[in-house]
Structure formats: C-alpha cells, structure tokens
Amino acid sequence: QVQLVESGGGLVQPGGSLRLSCAASGSAFSISTMGWYRQAPGKQRELVASITSAGSTNYADSVKGRFTISRDDAKKTAFLQMNSLKPEDTAVYYCNFRLVLLGNYWGQGTQVTVSS
C-alpha cells in the first residue's frame, strides 16, 4: 500500500522560509508527476507547483519566483522550498503523486502559517 507522508510545515514570520517534504512509502511503483496543492480556510484547493518525471515544472502565478519544487526519485520524495513567505500563503499544504498504473495519491496535509 502506498502512503505519502509530509513534513516541514509550521509557523513562520512574513519574509521567512520553509521547506516541505513529501515521501512515498512502498515499492514497485513509478511516479510520474509530483505536485503540491494548498487549501486556505473557505477557499478551494489550488495547485501550487508540479514537476514531471522529466523535470518540467509548473507554478501558480502567486508563487512564481518565491517557491521552488524539486524531486528525488531515488527517495520517492518531493520538496517545496518556500521563500519570501507572505500571510496569504497561509494554508494546509498537500502533496499529490501520480503513480504509473496506480493513480493519484494524496498526503495528509501540513499546516503552514505565515504571521508576525
């Protein structure tokens, strides 16, 4: 059974940085696209960033130039480096992995709060 475990959320002041990680457990599967989504209170879940197996990245306009997504396929892990954080970045962040032949899997979510 595949599980995604996230880590790295927390409370940070505006202008600060955080690094999120999402690791997949299990074996015998390949991951095509890895993505990070977020959901703020009262809002719909939105795509923050994604990265394909070829390394192509896609970012929401609101995070371009501040966030960087990366992946380590050997460790089945995705990372989201978040710099210059703003209060509007406050949300629960979820990772999503698209597994070849197995479909989409979600992490449990990690809270990111940007506040002074």
C-alpha positions as MATLAB code, in Angstrom:
seq = 'QVQLVESGGGLVQPGGSLRLSCAASGSAFSISTMGWYRQAPGKQRELVASITSAGSTNYADSVKGRFTISRDDAKKTAFLQMNSLKPEDTAVYYCNFRLVLLGNYWGQGTQVTVSS';
ca = [
       0.000    0.000    0.000;
       1.271    3.439   -0.913;
       1.298    6.258    1.619;
       2.545    9.813    1.325;
       3.975   11.425    4.437;
       4.507   15.160    4.578;
       6.721   17.170    6.877;
       8.147   20.648    7.262;
       5.138   22.852    7.935;
       4.930   25.306   10.788;
       4.702   28.929   11.839;
       6.962   31.470   10.175;
       7.130   35.245   10.054;
       6.448   37.136    6.827;
       9.539   37.092    4.653;
      10.703   33.812    6.138;
      11.272   30.416    4.551;
      10.073   26.859    4.965;
      10.857   23.623    3.179;
       8.186   20.975    2.800;
       8.915   17.333    2.092;
       6.670   14.513    0.923;
       7.921   10.946    0.903;
       6.138    7.942   -0.572;
       6.332    4.605    1.177;
       6.084    1.248   -0.508;
       7.886   -0.152   -3.505;
       7.489   -1.344   -7.049;
       5.925    1.798   -8.447;
       6.989    4.708  -10.573;
       5.925    8.280  -10.040;
       5.133   10.479  -12.996;
       4.064   13.886  -11.731;
       4.582   15.184   -8.202;
       2.629   18.199   -7.096;
       1.897   20.487   -4.175;
      -1.551   21.928   -3.540;
      -2.864   24.182   -0.813;
      -6.199   24.992    0.713;
      -6.866   28.085    2.789;
      -9.940   28.340    5.051;
     -13.059   28.963    2.996;
     -11.242   28.515   -0.295;
     -10.900   25.741   -2.841;
      -7.798   23.621   -3.036;
      -5.403   25.049   -5.618;
      -2.300   23.841   -7.398;
       0.860   25.488   -6.113;
       3.521   23.705   -8.125;
       4.153   20.487  -10.002;
       7.101   18.657  -11.522;
       7.066   15.891  -14.104;
       9.377   12.885  -14.265;
      11.325   14.755  -16.949;
      11.854   17.684  -14.604;
       9.440   20.141  -16.166;
       7.927   22.452  -13.589;
       4.752   24.474  -13.356;
       3.919   27.145  -10.763;
       0.904   29.153   -9.758;
       1.401   32.802  -10.656;
       1.140   33.767   -6.998;
       4.264   31.792   -6.047;
       6.495   32.208   -9.104;
       9.934   33.427   -8.147;
       9.402   32.544   -4.470;
       8.718   28.796   -4.410;
      10.783   26.007   -5.937;
       9.642   22.427   -6.412;
      12.122   19.584   -6.742;
      12.182   15.805   -6.531;
      14.433   12.943   -5.577;
      13.221    9.850   -7.409;
      15.616    7.503   -5.626;
      13.982    8.510   -2.341;
      10.487    8.891   -3.853;
      10.374   12.358   -2.324;
       9.157   15.773   -3.416;
      10.264   19.063   -1.916;
       8.795   22.540   -1.891;
      11.187   25.320   -0.934;
       9.162   28.366    0.041;
      10.918   31.715    0.359;
       9.682   35.257    0.966;
       6.550   33.880    2.548;
       3.501   36.098    2.803;
       0.451   35.906    5.089;
      -1.623   34.924    2.063;
       0.467   31.763    1.756;
      -1.152   30.508    4.955;
      -2.932   27.237    4.186;
      -2.834   23.498    4.571;
      -0.402   22.158    2.001;
      -0.973   18.752    0.399;
       1.304   16.729   -1.810;
      -0.064   14.690   -4.679;
       1.763   11.968   -6.555;
       0.540   10.496   -9.809;
       1.699    6.885   -9.823;
       2.082    4.975  -13.068;
      -0.836    2.490  -13.378;
      -1.906    3.142   -9.771;
      -3.493    6.575   -9.931;
      -3.327    9.627   -7.683;
      -2.306    9.638   -4.041;
      -2.541   12.454   -1.515;
      -0.592   13.305    1.591;
      -2.316   14.037    4.877;
      -1.617   17.761    4.704;
       0.685   20.033    6.683;
      -0.214   23.441    8.091;
       1.785   26.466    7.010;
       1.054   29.667    8.905;
       2.707   32.953    7.980;
       2.175   35.527   10.699;
       4.043   38.036   12.803;
];
